[in-house]
Amino acid sequence: MEPRTPRSDPVTTAGRVGPVRPDVFGEGPAVIGHRGLGCGVVAGHRQNTLSSFAAAVRSGARWV
């Protein structure tokens, strides 16, 4: 089995010319939990903890 290497050629789809750029954030504003649920202690969750990140996701953050 050969080792995997990054693709150097552009990814294309049928009927489309040129590279496909992934839509990372989707349409509209992106909700991002920078420190999890918030700064300090929010709703009993301290920032930068697993419980804070999980609470941010439950609250609708797509990125943490």
KOLVO-128726 format. One record per atom (N, C-alpha, C, O): residue in one letter; z, y negated, x. Coordinates in steps of 0.2 Angstrom, whole numbers, plus 2048, in hexadecimal, padded with zeros to 3 digits. Last residue first. Layout:
! residues N
aZYX;...
***
This chain:
! residues 64
v8587817AE;v85F77F7B1;v85F7807B8;v86477E7BB;w84D77F7A0;w84E77F7A8;w85577D7A9;w8587787A7;r84F77D793;r84A782795;r84B78379D;r84978979F;a85D77B789;a85A77978F;a85577F791;a857785791;g86477F77D;g85D77D77D;g85977B783;g85477A783;s87178477D;s87077D77A;s86877B77A;s867776777;r86F78F785;r87179077E;r87078977A;r86E789774;v86E789791;v86878D78E;v86978D787;v86478D783;a87A783793;a87577F793;a86F78278F;a86B77F78B;a88278F793;a88378A78E;a87D78678D;a87B784788;a87E7947A0;a87C79879A;a87D793793;a87979478F;f88278A7A8;f87B78B7A8;f87A78F7A1;f87578D79E;s89078B7A6;s88D7857A4;s8857867A4;s88278379F;s8927987AB;s8947977A4;s8907907A2;s88E79079C;l88F7967B8;l88B79B7B4;l88C7997AD;l8877997A9;t8917857BD;t89378B7BC;t88F7907B8;t88B78D7B4;n88E7777BE;n88B77C7C3;n88F7827C3;n8907857C8;q89C7707B5;q8957707B7;q8947757BD;q8997777C1;r8A677A7AA;r8A67767B0;r89E7767B2;r89B77B7B2;h8A877A798;h8A477D79E;h8A47787A4;h8A17737A3;g8AE77478E;g8B2779791;g8AE77C797;g8B178179A;a8A576A78A;a8A776F785;a8AA775789;a8A977B787;v8A476679B;v8A1765794;v8A276B790;v8A0770792;v8A975F7A9;v8AB7647A4;v8A876279E;v8AB75D79B;g89C7597B3;g8A47597B2;g8A57607AE;g8A37657B0;c88E7577AA;c8917557B0;c8997567AE;c89B7547A9;g8867667A2;g88875F7A3;g88C75E7A9;g88D7627AD;l8827737A1;l88277079B;l88476879C;l882764798;g87A7727B0;g87C7777AB;g87C7737A5;g87776F7A3;r8757687B7;r87B76B7BA;r87E7707B5;r8847727B5;h8697677B0;h8697667B7;h86F7697BA;h86F76C7C0;g86076E7A5;g86776D7A6;g86876D7AD;g8697727B1;i85376679D;i8557697A3;i85C7687A4;i85F7637A3;v846766792;v84D765792;v850769798;v84E76F798;a83775C792;a83B762794;a842761795;a84475C798;p82D755786;p83275478B;p83575B78C;p83675F788;g81C75C783;g822758781;g827758787;g82675B78C;e81876D788;e816766785;e81C763783;e821766781;g81C775797;g81A775790;g81976E78E;g818769792;f81F7757A5;f8247737A0;f822773799;f827772795;v81477C7AB;v81B77E7AC;v82077C7A7;v82477F7A5;d8067837A9;d80977E7A5;d81177F7A6;d8147837A2;p7FC7867B7;p8017887B2;p8057827AF;p80677D7B2;r7EC7847B9;r7F27817BB;r7F77837B5;r7F67817AF;v7DE78C7BF;v7E378C7B9;v7E97897BB;v7EC78C7C0;p7D07857C7;p7D67897C7;p7DA7887C0;p7D97827BD;g7BF7877BF;g7C47847C3;g7CB7887C3;g7CC78C7BF;v7B978A7AF;v7B87897B6;v7BD7857B9;v7C07807B7;r7BA7967A3;r7BD7907A5;r7BB7907AD;r7BB7957B0;g7B67A279E;g7B379C79B;g7B679679E;g7B479079B;a7C47AB7A3;a7BE7AB7A0;a7BC7A579D;a7BF7A2798;t7CD7A27B0;t7CD7A67AA;t7C67A67A7;t7C27A27A9;t7D37A37C1;t7CE7A07BC;t7CF7A57B6;t7D17AA7B6;v7DB79E7CF;v7DB7A27C9;v7D779F7C4;v7D87997C3;p7D479C7E0;p7D67997D9;p7D679E7D4;p7D27A27D3;d7DA7A57EE;d7D57A37E9;d7D77A07E3;d7DD7A37E0;s7E57A97F3;s7E37A37F6;s7DD7A17F2;s7DB79B7F3;r7F57B07EF;r7EE7AF7ED;r7EB7A97F0;r7EE7A47F0;p7FF7B87FB;p7FE7B27F6;p7F77B27F5;p7F37B37FA;t8007C97FD;t7FF7C3800;t7FE7BE7FA;t7FB7C07F5;r8087D97FF;r8067D47FA;r8057CD7FE;r80A7CB802;p8037E680A;p8087E1808;p8047DC803;p7FE7DA804;e7FB7F5803;e7FB7EF807;e8007EA805;e8027EA7FF;m800806804;m800800800;m8007FA804;m8047F9809;
***
